[in-house]
């Protein structure tokens, strides 16, 4: 009973707040089904790391000395020391992606690039709000709409806000069905959202599918060497999928490997959600900047499509530009759902998928470029 009283009395209001944050993340995962594979372990981990004197973090025991807790060990080994967990996850992501819709419509590469505008807008906003460059760059990568990339960049740049950045990145990824329709409607008319697009699938041969991940790795390696770890593992996973002789490994990467890494990543990143590091005014600012990054990613892609329409006879539905973010395949589904709602029978899904997978490549390239630019400046 005495231990119970001491434990309760040692809990701070900041830790109580983190319990509430953890419960909220679990609720969003279970009730709303928003990225449950990550939000649930992150939420439960937020509760674990804020319980006083537990064995999940380093602690000092009488007669034993200092012990290394399991969550801290996972964080230091799998993220802080080597960034292994987020990089390995890209093998599974690559194995899940079919680049066929993109290869049959190469113009969709442009939308993936245009929809990274929010990253650089958010970096500028963070600098103006007083964050130093490495933290501002890490915060801006929330706009990549790619959780593993956000974690990796913030770790490589040794940001002080890995936890808030990870929570913001995955939370807004989960909220794409809410955030993107709002942003799209801000900059489009009903007439534009009703534009029909005919899909003419090109002949994407097996040879082209195999050559593509190799070519992308070589090209990106020349342009942005610091992003090779991200792009290379993404493309390696896709090569497993497309080569046709390693189906078992492809299935393993898509399922067992992805599930295991996602599970470990979610519980491990909670190390950065300790109350003393998380409950700060800067956390609220990071969440706000992250939301702006997502909104301006969407707006950037849509505006780019509208500019193209000034020069095209056959108009593009500008909502396709919004699918250029990296939230695959959720963003493409959101765009198709909006098109269907505006006018039943309007099918633009394959165009949106092409832009969406382009965004997956563009986001990791943008992450590598940001790392390269910031490290050179510092």
Buried (B, 14 or more C-beta within 10 A) or exposed (E): EEEEEEEEEEBEEBBEBBBEBBBBBBBBBEEEEBBBBBBBBBBBBBBBBBBEEEBBBEBEEEEEEEEEBEBBBBBBBBBBEEBEBBBBBBBBBBBBBBBBBBBBBEBBBBBBBBBBBBBBBBBEBBBEBEBEBBBBBBBBBBBBBBBBBBBBBBBBBEBBBBBBBBBBBBBBBBBBBEBBBEBBBEBBEEEBBBBEBEBEEEEBEEEBBBBBBEEBBEEBBEEBEBBBBBBBBBBBBBBBBBBEEBEEBBBBBBEEBBEBBBBBBBBBBBBBBBBEBBBBEBBEBBBBBBBBBBBBBBBBBBBBBBEBBEEEEEBBBBBBBBBBBBBBBBBBBBBBEBBBEBEEEBBBBBBBBBBBBBBBBBBBBBBBBBBBBBEEEE
